[in-house]
């Protein structure tokens, strides 16, 4: 596998979700590596919920 994997979520979406979850300051000051596993899991959960809503609304 190449060092650059295809990204599923854009950086803009990740930043938006981080804002919503209240971890954006950590991301900006320390990077994604400092975000807890729980918060990363919540970020993925939120992204999945948004995608499901978008599919249900026909977007």
N, CA, C and O atoms as a Tripos MOL2 file, in Angstrom:
@<TRIPOS>MOLECULE
protein
  236   235    59     0     0
PROTEIN
NO_CHARGES

@<TRIPOS>ATOM
      1 N           0.8540   -1.1820    0.0000 N.3       1 UNK1
      2 CA          0.0000    0.0000    0.0000 C.3       1 UNK1
      3 C           0.8970    1.2410    0.0000 C.2       1 UNK1
      4 O           1.9270    1.2770    0.6740 O.2       1 UNK1
      5 N           0.5000    2.2290   -0.7450 N.am      2 UNK2
      6 CA          1.2960    3.4450   -0.8400 C.3       2 UNK2
      7 C           1.2230    4.2350    0.4660 C.2       2 UNK2
      8 O           0.2730    4.0810    1.2330 O.2       2 UNK2
      9 N           2.2270    5.0820    0.7200 N.am      3 UNK3
     10 CA          2.2260    5.8780    1.9530 C.3       3 UNK3
     11 C           1.0400    6.8190    2.0570 C.2       3 UNK3
     12 O           0.6180    7.1670    3.1600 O.2       3 UNK3
     13 N           0.4970    7.2370    0.9190 N.am      4 UNK4
     14 CA         -0.6720    8.1190    0.9250 C.3       4 UNK4
     15 C          -1.9080    7.3120    0.6190 C.2       4 UNK4
     16 O          -2.0930    6.8410   -0.5040 O.2       4 UNK4
     17 N          -2.7470    7.1520    1.6070 N.am      5 UNK5
     18 CA         -3.9930    6.4300    1.3740 C.3       5 UNK5
     19 C          -5.0580    7.4000    0.8970 C.2       5 UNK5
     20 O          -4.9920    8.5990    1.1700 O.2       5 UNK5
     21 N          -6.0350    6.8720    0.1840 N.am      6 UNK6
     22 CA         -7.1540    7.7150   -0.2310 C.3       6 UNK6
     23 C          -7.9070    8.1660    1.0070 C.2       6 UNK6
     24 O          -8.2040    7.3620    1.8910 O.2       6 UNK6
     25 N          -8.2030    9.4140    1.0660 N.am      7 UNK7
     26 CA         -8.9110    9.9840    2.2150 C.3       7 UNK7
     27 C         -10.4040    9.8710    2.0020 C.2       7 UNK7
     28 O         -10.9170   10.2210    0.9400 O.2       7 UNK7
     29 N         -11.0920    9.3850    3.0050 N.am      8 UNK8
     30 CA        -12.5440    9.2670    2.9230 C.3       8 UNK8
     31 C         -13.1910   10.5710    3.3470 C.2       8 UNK8
     32 O         -14.1540   11.0270    2.7300 O.2       8 UNK8
     33 N         -12.6550   11.1750    4.4120 N.am      9 UNK9
     34 CA        -13.1980   12.4460    4.8940 C.3       9 UNK9
     35 C         -12.2290   13.5670    4.5390 C.2       9 UNK9
     36 O         -11.0180   13.4320    4.7150 O.2       9 UNK9
     37 N         -12.7610   14.6520    4.0470 N.am     10 UNK10
     38 CA        -11.9170   15.7970    3.7260 C.3      10 UNK10
     39 C         -11.4540   16.4520    5.0190 C.2      10 UNK10
     40 O         -12.0680   16.2860    6.0730 O.2      10 UNK10
     41 N         -10.3750   17.1890    4.9190 N.am     11 UNK11
     42 CA         -9.8760   17.9180    6.0870 C.3      11 UNK11
     43 C         -10.9170   18.9170    6.5760 C.2      11 UNK11
     44 O         -11.0670   19.1210    7.7800 O.2      11 UNK11
     45 N         -11.6340   19.5390    5.6470 N.am     12 UNK12
     46 CA        -12.6580   20.5240    6.0230 C.3      12 UNK12
     47 C         -13.7660   19.8560    6.8360 C.2      12 UNK12
     48 O         -14.2320   20.4170    7.8270 O.2      12 UNK12
     49 N         -14.1870   18.6670    6.4230 N.am     13 UNK13
     50 CA        -15.2240   17.9530    7.1650 C.3      13 UNK13
     51 C         -14.7200   17.5560    8.5440 C.2      13 UNK13
     52 O         -15.4420   17.7040    9.5310 O.2      13 UNK13
     53 N         -13.4920   17.0540    8.6260 N.am     14 UNK14
     54 CA        -12.9350   16.6670    9.9240 C.3      14 UNK14
     55 C         -12.8630   17.8680   10.8690 C.2      14 UNK14
     56 O         -13.1680   17.7540   12.0560 O.2      14 UNK14
     57 N         -12.4590   19.0170   10.3310 N.am     15 UNK15
     58 CA        -12.3810   20.2200   11.1580 C.3      15 UNK15
     59 C         -13.7620   20.6560   11.6310 C.2      15 UNK15
     60 O         -13.9320   21.0660   12.7790 O.2      15 UNK15
     61 N         -14.7430   20.5660   10.7450 N.am     16 UNK16
     62 CA        -16.1140   20.9270   11.1050 C.3      16 UNK16
     63 C         -16.6470   20.0050   12.2080 C.2      16 UNK16
     64 O         -17.2730   20.4720   13.1590 O.2      16 UNK16
     65 N         -16.4000   18.7130   12.0800 N.am     17 UNK17
     66 CA        -16.8460   17.7580   13.0950 C.3      17 UNK17
     67 C         -16.1070   17.9740   14.4100 C.2      17 UNK17
     68 O         -16.6970   17.8530   15.4830 O.2      17 UNK17
     69 N         -14.8210   18.2910   14.3300 N.am     18 UNK18
     70 CA        -14.0430   18.5700   15.5380 C.3      18 UNK18
     71 C         -14.6100   19.7780   16.2740 C.2      18 UNK18
     72 O         -14.6800   19.7830   17.5030 O.2      18 UNK18
     73 N         -15.0160   20.8010   15.5240 N.am     19 UNK19
     74 CA        -15.6560   21.9770   16.1350 C.3      19 UNK19
     75 C         -16.9180   21.5520   16.8720 C.2      19 UNK19
     76 O         -17.1540   21.9450   18.0140 O.2      19 UNK19
     77 N         -17.7250   20.7390   16.1930 N.am     20 UNK20
     78 CA        -18.9890   20.3100   16.7710 C.3      20 UNK20
     79 C         -18.7840   19.4730   18.0380 C.2      20 UNK20
     80 O         -19.5890   19.5360   18.9670 O.2      20 UNK20
     81 N         -17.7100   18.6970   18.0650 N.am     21 UNK21
     82 CA        -17.4390   17.8530   19.2260 C.3      21 UNK21
     83 C         -16.6430   18.5680   20.3130 C.2      21 UNK21
     84 O         -16.4740   18.0390   21.4120 O.2      21 UNK21
     85 N         -16.1580   19.7620   20.0090 N.am     22 UNK22
     86 CA        -15.4350   20.5390   21.0120 C.3      22 UNK22
     87 C         -13.9680   20.1760   21.1540 C.2      22 UNK22
     88 O         -13.3640   20.4530   22.1910 O.2      22 UNK22
     89 N         -13.3810   19.5610   20.1300 N.am     23 UNK23
     90 CA        -11.9680   19.1960   20.2020 C.3      23 UNK23
     91 C         -11.1160   19.9600   19.1900 C.2      23 UNK23
     92 O          -9.9430   19.6410   19.0000 O.2      23 UNK23
     93 N         -11.6940   20.9510   18.5490 N.am     24 UNK24
     94 CA        -10.9830   21.6910   17.4990 C.3      24 UNK24
     95 C          -9.7460   22.4050   18.0460 C.2      24 UNK24
     96 O          -8.7270   22.4830   17.3610 O.2      24 UNK24
     97 N          -9.8230   22.9210   19.2580 N.am     25 UNK25
     98 CA         -8.6610   23.6080   19.8340 C.3      25 UNK25
     99 C          -7.4870   22.6610   20.0270 C.2      25 UNK25
    100 O          -6.3370   23.0370   19.8010 O.2      25 UNK25
    101 N          -7.7750   21.4390   20.4420 N.am     26 UNK26
    102 CA         -6.7200   20.4300   20.6000 C.3      26 UNK26
    103 C          -6.0920   20.1290   19.2490 C.2      26 UNK26
    104 O          -4.8700   20.0440   19.1320 O.2      26 UNK26
    105 N          -6.9280   19.9670   18.2280 N.am     27 UNK27
    106 CA         -6.4290   19.6610   16.8840 C.3      27 UNK27
    107 C          -5.5480   20.7920   16.3820 C.2      27 UNK27
    108 O          -4.4700   20.5480   15.8390 O.2      27 UNK27
    109 N          -5.9980   22.0290   16.5580 N.am     28 UNK28
    110 CA         -5.2240   23.1760   16.0770 C.3      28 UNK28
    111 C          -3.9080   23.3440   16.8240 C.2      28 UNK28
    112 O          -2.8920   23.6800   16.2150 O.2      28 UNK28
    113 N          -3.9130   23.1160   18.1260 N.am     29 UNK29
    114 CA         -2.7020   23.3680   18.9000 C.3      29 UNK29
    115 C          -1.7480   22.1810   18.9400 C.2      29 UNK29
    116 O          -0.5320   22.3730   18.9750 O.2      29 UNK29
    117 N          -2.2780   20.9480   18.9360 N.am     30 UNK30
    118 CA         -1.4160   19.7820   19.1210 C.3      30 UNK30
    119 C          -1.4920   18.7570   17.9950 C.2      30 UNK30
    120 O          -0.6660   17.8470   17.9310 O.2      30 UNK30
    121 N          -2.4660   18.8940   17.1140 N.am     31 UNK31
    122 CA         -2.6090   17.9520   16.0070 C.3      31 UNK31
    123 C          -3.5580   16.8200   16.3380 C.2      31 UNK31
    124 O          -3.9750   16.6470   17.4840 O.2      31 UNK31
    125 N          -3.8930   16.0470   15.3050 N.am     32 UNK32
    126 CA         -4.8560   14.9530   15.4540 C.3      32 UNK32
    127 C          -4.3490   13.8640   16.3790 C.2      32 UNK32
    128 O          -5.1490   13.1590   16.9930 O.2      32 UNK32
    129 N          -3.0480   13.7130   16.4910 N.am     33 UNK33
    130 CA         -2.4740   12.6840   17.3550 C.3      33 UNK33
    131 C          -2.7800   12.8730   18.8200 C.2      33 UNK33
    132 O          -2.6680   11.9260   19.5990 O.2      33 UNK33
    133 N          -3.1620   14.0650   19.2130 N.am     34 UNK34
    134 CA         -3.4720   14.3550   20.6170 C.3      34 UNK34
    135 C          -4.9480   14.2010   20.9480 C.2      34 UNK34
    136 O          -5.3400   14.3500   22.1050 O.2      34 UNK34
    137 N          -5.7590   13.9090   19.9610 N.am     35 UNK35
    138 CA         -7.1880   13.7100   20.1980 C.3      35 UNK35
    139 C          -7.3680   12.2890   20.7250 C.2      35 UNK35
    140 O          -6.8030   11.3400   20.1810 O.2      35 UNK35
    141 N          -8.1510   12.1550   21.7780 N.am     36 UNK36
    142 CA         -8.3260   10.8390   22.3970 C.3      36 UNK36
    143 C          -9.0250    9.8700   21.4550 C.2      36 UNK36
    144 O          -9.7360   10.2710   20.5340 O.2      36 UNK36
    145 N          -8.8070    8.5890   21.7090 N.am     37 UNK37
    146 CA         -9.4550    7.5530   20.8950 C.3      37 UNK37
    147 C         -10.9660    7.6680   20.9820 C.2      37 UNK37
    148 O         -11.6660    7.4810   19.9860 O.2      37 UNK37
    149 N         -11.4650    7.9710   22.1580 N.am     38 UNK38
    150 CA        -12.9130    8.1310   22.3350 C.3      38 UNK38
    151 C         -13.4380    9.2560   21.4580 C.2      38 UNK38
    152 O         -14.4570    9.0980   20.7860 O.2      38 UNK38
    153 N         -12.7450   10.3980   21.4600 N.am     39 UNK39
    154 CA        -13.1910   11.5270   20.6460 C.3      39 UNK39
    155 C         -13.0830   11.2180   19.1530 C.2      39 UNK39
    156 O         -13.9360   11.6400   18.3730 O.2      39 UNK39
    157 N         -12.0440   10.4850   18.7470 N.am     40 UNK40
    158 CA        -11.9310   10.0890   17.3400 C.3      40 UNK40
    159 C         -13.0810    9.1580   16.9620 C.2      40 UNK40
    160 O         -13.6350    9.2640   15.8680 O.2      40 UNK40
    161 N         -13.4360    8.2560   17.8600 N.am     41 UNK41
    162 CA        -14.5690    7.3710   17.6100 C.3      41 UNK41
    163 C         -15.8580    8.1530   17.4910 C.2      41 UNK41
    164 O         -16.6920    7.8610   16.6340 O.2      41 UNK41
    165 N         -16.0240    9.1490   18.3490 N.am     42 UNK42
    166 CA        -17.2160   10.0010   18.2760 C.3      42 UNK42
    167 C         -17.2420   10.8000   16.9800 C.2      42 UNK42
    168 O         -18.3100   11.0420   16.4170 O.2      42 UNK42
    169 N         -16.0750   11.2060   16.5090 N.am     43 UNK43
    170 CA        -15.9930   11.9370   15.2490 C.3      43 UNK43
    171 C         -16.4490   11.0440   14.0940 C.2      43 UNK43
    172 O         -17.1980   11.4890   13.2240 O.2      43 UNK43
    173 N         -16.0030    9.7990   14.0830 N.am     44 UNK44
    174 CA        -16.4110    8.8600   13.0300 C.3      44 UNK44
    175 C         -17.9110    8.5900   13.1220 C.2      44 UNK44
    176 O         -18.6040    8.5560   12.1050 O.2      44 UNK44
    177 N         -18.4060    8.4000   14.3380 N.am     45 UNK45
    178 CA        -19.8360    8.1500   14.5380 C.3      45 UNK45
    179 C         -20.6670    9.3120   13.9900 C.2      45 UNK45
    180 O         -21.6750    9.0980   13.3170 O.2      45 UNK45
    181 N         -20.2410   10.5350   14.2800 N.am     46 UNK46
    182 CA        -20.9430   11.7170   13.8030 C.3      46 UNK46
    183 C         -20.8970   11.7970   12.2760 C.2      46 UNK46
    184 O         -21.8870   12.1600   11.6410 O.2      46 UNK46
    185 N         -19.7630   11.4610   11.6970 N.am     47 UNK47
    186 CA        -19.6400   11.4790   10.2290 C.3      47 UNK47
    187 C         -20.5830   10.4540    9.5980 C.2      47 UNK47
    188 O         -21.2090   10.7300    8.5750 O.2      47 UNK47
    189 N         -20.6810    9.2780   10.2080 N.am     48 UNK48
    190 CA        -21.5840    8.2400    9.6910 C.3      48 UNK48
    191 C         -23.0320    8.7000    9.8020 C.2      48 UNK48
    192 O         -23.8160    8.5090    8.8730 O.2      48 UNK48
    193 N         -23.3900    9.3010   10.9290 N.am     49 UNK49
    194 CA        -24.7610    9.7980   11.1000 C.3      49 UNK49
    195 C         -25.1020   10.8290   10.0400 C.2      49 UNK49
    196 O         -26.1960   10.8100    9.4780 O.2      49 UNK49
    197 N         -24.1620   11.7330    9.7650 N.am     50 UNK50
    198 CA        -24.3980   12.7460    8.7330 C.3      50 UNK50
    199 C         -24.5780   12.1040    7.3610 C.2      50 UNK50
    200 O         -25.4630   12.4970    6.6010 O.2      50 UNK50
    201 N         -23.7480   11.1250    7.0440 N.am     51 UNK51
    202 CA        -23.8390   10.4600    5.7410 C.3      51 UNK51
    203 C         -25.1820    9.7320    5.6130 C.2      51 UNK51
    204 O         -25.8150    9.7700    4.5580 O.2      51 UNK51
    205 N         -25.6060    9.0800    6.6790 N.am     52 UNK52
    206 CA        -26.8940    8.3810    6.6390 C.3      52 UNK52
    207 C         -28.0500    9.3530    6.4460 C.2      52 UNK52
    208 O         -28.9780    9.0800    5.6860 O.2      52 UNK52
    209 N         -27.9900   10.4940    7.1400 N.am     53 UNK53
    210 CA        -29.0360   11.5270    6.9710 C.3      53 UNK53
    211 C         -29.0520   12.0370    5.5490 C.2      53 UNK53
    212 O         -30.1200   12.2280    4.9680 O.2      53 UNK53
    213 N         -27.8670   12.2620    4.9750 N.am     54 UNK54
    214 CA        -27.7850   12.7650    3.6090 C.3      54 UNK54
    215 C         -28.3860   11.7590    2.6320 C.2      54 UNK54
    216 O         -29.0690   12.1470    1.6840 O.2      54 UNK54
    217 N         -28.1370   10.4740    2.8550 N.am     55 UNK55
    218 CA        -28.7050    9.4530    1.9860 C.3      55 UNK55
    219 C         -30.2220    9.3850    2.1210 C.2      55 UNK55
    220 O         -30.9280    9.1920    1.1320 O.2      55 UNK55
    221 N         -30.7160    9.5420    3.3280 N.am     56 UNK56
    222 CA        -32.1620    9.4950    3.5630 C.3      56 UNK56
    223 C         -32.8490   10.7000    2.9340 C.2      56 UNK56
    224 O         -33.9870   10.5990    2.4760 O.2      56 UNK56
    225 N         -32.1640   11.8400    2.9110 N.am     57 UNK57
    226 CA        -32.7440   13.0540    2.3530 C.3      57 UNK57
    227 C         -32.5210   13.1620    0.8490 C.2      57 UNK57
    228 O         -32.9250   14.1470    0.2310 O.2      57 UNK57
    229 N         -31.8800   12.1560    0.2570 N.am     58 UNK58
    230 CA        -31.6790   12.1370   -1.1780 C.3      58 UNK58
    231 C         -30.6360   13.0900   -1.6930 C.2      58 UNK58
    232 O         -30.6920   13.5020   -2.8510 O.2      58 UNK58
    233 N         -29.6820   13.4520   -0.8570 N.am     59 UNK59
    234 CA        -28.6330   14.3850   -1.2890 C.3      59 UNK59
    235 C         -27.4750   13.6610   -1.8970 C.2      59 UNK59
    236 O         -26.5040   14.2900   -2.3150 O.2      59 UNK59
@<TRIPOS>BOND
     1     1     2 1
     2     2     3 1
     3     3     4 2
     4     3     5 am
     5     5     6 1
     6     6     7 1
     7     7     8 2
     8     7     9 am
     9     9    10 1
    10    10    11 1
    11    11    12 2
    12    11    13 am
    13    13    14 1
    14    14    15 1
    15    15    16 2
    16    15    17 am
    17    17    18 1
    18    18    19 1
    19    19    20 2
    20    19    21 am
    21    21    22 1
    22    22    23 1
    23    23    24 2
    24    23    25 am
    25    25    26 1
    26    26    27 1
    27    27    28 2
    28    27    29 am
    29    29    30 1
    30    30    31 1
    31    31    32 2
    32    31    33 am
    33    33    34 1
    34    34    35 1
    35    35    36 2
    36    35    37 am
    37    37    38 1
    38    38    39 1
    39    39    40 2
    40    39    41 am
    41    41    42 1
    42    42    43 1
    43    43    44 2
    44    43    45 am
    45    45    46 1
    46    46    47 1
    47    47    48 2
    48    47    49 am
    49    49    50 1
    50    50    51 1
    51    51    52 2
    52    51    53 am
    53    53    54 1
    54    54    55 1
    55    55    56 2
    56    55    57 am
    57    57    58 1
    58    58    59 1
    59    59    60 2
    60    59    61 am
    61    61    62 1
    62    62    63 1
    63    63    64 2
    64    63    65 am
    65    65    66 1
    66    66    67 1
    67    67    68 2
    68    67    69 am
    69    69    70 1
    70    70    71 1
    71    71    72 2
    72    71    73 am
    73    73    74 1
    74    74    75 1
    75    75    76 2
    76    75    77 am
    77    77    78 1
    78    78    79 1
    79    79    80 2
    80    79    81 am
    81    81    82 1
    82    82    83 1
    83    83    84 2
    84    83    85 am
    85    85    86 1
    86    86    87 1
    87    87    88 2
    88    87    89 am
    89    89    90 1
    90    90    91 1
    91    91    92 2
    92    91    93 am
    93    93    94 1
    94    94    95 1
    95    95    96 2
    96    95    97 am
    97    97    98 1
    98    98    99 1
    99    99   100 2
   100    99   101 am
   101   101   102 1
   102   102   103 1
   103   103   104 2
   104   103   105 am
   105   105   106 1
   106   106   107 1
   107   107   108 2
   108   107   109 am
   109   109   110 1
   110   110   111 1
   111   111   112 2
   112   111   113 am
   113   113   114 1
   114   114   115 1
   115   115   116 2
   116   115   117 am
   117   117   118 1
   118   118   119 1
   119   119   120 2
   120   119   121 am
   121   121   122 1
   122   122   123 1
   123   123   124 2
   124   123   125 am
   125   125   126 1
   126   126   127 1
   127   127   128 2
   128   127   129 am
   129   129   130 1
   130   130   131 1
   131   131   132 2
   132   131   133 am
   133   133   134 1
   134   134   135 1
   135   135   136 2
   136   135   137 am
   137   137   138 1
   138   138   139 1
   139   139   140 2
   140   139   141 am
   141   141   142 1
   142   142   143 1
   143   143   144 2
   144   143   145 am
   145   145   146 1
   146   146   147 1
   147   147   148 2
   148   147   149 am
   149   149   150 1
   150   150   151 1
   151   151   152 2
   152   151   153 am
   153   153   154 1
   154   154   155 1
   155   155   156 2
   156   155   157 am
   157   157   158 1
   158   158   159 1
   159   159   160 2
   160   159   161 am
   161   161   162 1
   162   162   163 1
   163   163   164 2
   164   163   165 am
   165   165   166 1
   166   166   167 1
   167   167   168 2
   168   167   169 am
   169   169   170 1
   170   170   171 1
   171   171   172 2
   172   171   173 am
   173   173   174 1
   174   174   175 1
   175   175   176 2
   176   175   177 am
   177   177   178 1
   178   178   179 1
   179   179   180 2
   180   179   181 am
   181   181   182 1
   182   182   183 1
   183   183   184 2
   184   183   185 am
   185   185   186 1
   186   186   187 1
   187   187   188 2
   188   187   189 am
   189   189   190 1
   190   190   191 1
   191   191   192 2
   192   191   193 am
   193   193   194 1
   194   194   195 1
   195   195   196 2
   196   195   197 am
   197   197   198 1
   198   198   199 1
   199   199   200 2
   200   199   201 am
   201   201   202 1
   202   202   203 1
   203   203   204 2
   204   203   205 am
   205   205   206 1
   206   206   207 1
   207   207   208 2
   208   207   209 am
   209   209   210 1
   210   210   211 1
   211   211   212 2
   212   211   213 am
   213   213   214 1
   214   214   215 1
   215   215   216 2
   216   215   217 am
   217   217   218 1
   218   218   219 1
   219   219   220 2
   220   219   221 am
   221   221   222 1
   222   222   223 1
   223   223   224 2
   224   223   225 am
   225   225   226 1
   226   226   227 1
   227   227   228 2
   228   227   229 am
   229   229   230 1
   230   230   231 1
   231   231   232 2
   232   231   233 am
   233   233   234 1
   234   234   235 1
   235   235   236 2
@<TRIPOS>SUBSTRUCTURE
     1 UNK1         2 RESIDUE 1 A UNK
     2 UNK2         6 RESIDUE 1 A UNK
     3 UNK3        10 RESIDUE 1 A UNK
     4 UNK4        14 RESIDUE 1 A UNK
     5 UNK5        18 RESIDUE 1 A UNK
     6 UNK6        22 RESIDUE 1 A UNK
     7 UNK7        26 RESIDUE 1 A UNK
     8 UNK8        30 RESIDUE 1 A UNK
     9 UNK9        34 RESIDUE 1 A UNK
    10 UNK10       38 RESIDUE 1 A UNK
    11 UNK11       42 RESIDUE 1 A UNK
    12 UNK12       46 RESIDUE 1 A UNK
    13 UNK13       50 RESIDUE 1 A UNK
    14 UNK14       54 RESIDUE 1 A UNK
    15 UNK15       58 RESIDUE 1 A UNK
    16 UNK16       62 RESIDUE 1 A UNK
    17 UNK17       66 RESIDUE 1 A UNK
    18 UNK18       70 RESIDUE 1 A UNK
    19 UNK19       74 RESIDUE 1 A UNK
    20 UNK20       78 RESIDUE 1 A UNK
    21 UNK21       82 RESIDUE 1 A UNK
    22 UNK22       86 RESIDUE 1 A UNK
    23 UNK23       90 RESIDUE 1 A UNK
    24 UNK24       94 RESIDUE 1 A UNK
    25 UNK25       98 RESIDUE 1 A UNK
    26 UNK26      102 RESIDUE 1 A UNK
    27 UNK27      106 RESIDUE 1 A UNK
    28 UNK28      110 RESIDUE 1 A UNK
    29 UNK29      114 RESIDUE 1 A UNK
    30 UNK30      118 RESIDUE 1 A UNK
    31 UNK31      122 RESIDUE 1 A UNK
    32 UNK32      126 RESIDUE 1 A UNK
    33 UNK33      130 RESIDUE 1 A UNK
    34 UNK34      134 RESIDUE 1 A UNK
    35 UNK35      138 RESIDUE 1 A UNK
    36 UNK36      142 RESIDUE 1 A UNK
    37 UNK37      146 RESIDUE 1 A UNK
    38 UNK38      150 RESIDUE 1 A UNK
    39 UNK39      154 RESIDUE 1 A UNK
    40 UNK40      158 RESIDUE 1 A UNK
    41 UNK41      162 RESIDUE 1 A UNK
    42 UNK42      166 RESIDUE 1 A UNK
    43 UNK43      170 RESIDUE 1 A UNK
    44 UNK44      174 RESIDUE 1 A UNK
    45 UNK45      178 RESIDUE 1 A UNK
    46 UNK46      182 RESIDUE 1 A UNK
    47 UNK47      186 RESIDUE 1 A UNK
    48 UNK48      190 RESIDUE 1 A UNK
    49 UNK49      194 RESIDUE 1 A UNK
    50 UNK50      198 RESIDUE 1 A UNK
    51 UNK51      202 RESIDUE 1 A UNK
    52 UNK52      206 RESIDUE 1 A UNK
    53 UNK53      210 RESIDUE 1 A UNK
    54 UNK54      214 RESIDUE 1 A UNK
    55 UNK55      218 RESIDUE 1 A UNK
    56 UNK56      222 RESIDUE 1 A UNK
    57 UNK57      226 RESIDUE 1 A UNK
    58 UNK58      230 RESIDUE 1 A UNK
    59 UNK59      234 RESIDUE 1 A UNK
